[in-house]
């Protein structure tokens, strides 16, 4: 069974980036969606570098169908990198069949590190929407689309409940941009795989 589906027993997610990118908020949105809407267990732990803004930070989210006794991520099934620093610090921890998701304009020379790589220009998309600070929400839409770790319904509800009042519509639009980007990427890869399989038949 795919470890990143909502039916899976346990999924470990590590989100990395810089202070000011909304990394911890992203983790909170994921954990809340899993717990309140999907009715699963979730934990969130966070860490910061020496500087709150601009320093390295991470959010560790564990989602499980059973009680979680150890809240720290050891080998993430899903590693989300929104900075080069975070990628270089944590890429070696990615599980053998893990998924690596990167902001392609912020992380360069990424390798698979034992799993598939899924890039998105999250910061650029947020800038095009007029709000660079929503790059984390764009990324959450992409993560939801690619992994299915949390339900779409749960994420939409959690995003709307977690962002400042008056910004819900803009944040939902950002989330949908990321989600649609992920769907398009998956379809393109499926089409390519089918073409390769057909050529080898």
Secondary structure, DSSP 8 states (H G I E B T S, - for coil): --TTSTTSSEEEEEEEEETTS-HHHHHHHHHHIIIIIS--EEEEEEEE-SSTTTSEEEEEEEEESS--S--S-SS-SEEEESSHHHHHHHGGGS-TT-EEEEETTT--S---TTSEEEEE-HHHHHHHTT-GGGHHHHHHHHHHHHH-SS-HHHHHHHHHHHS-TT-HHHHHHHHHHHHHHHHHHHHHHHHHHHHHHHHH-
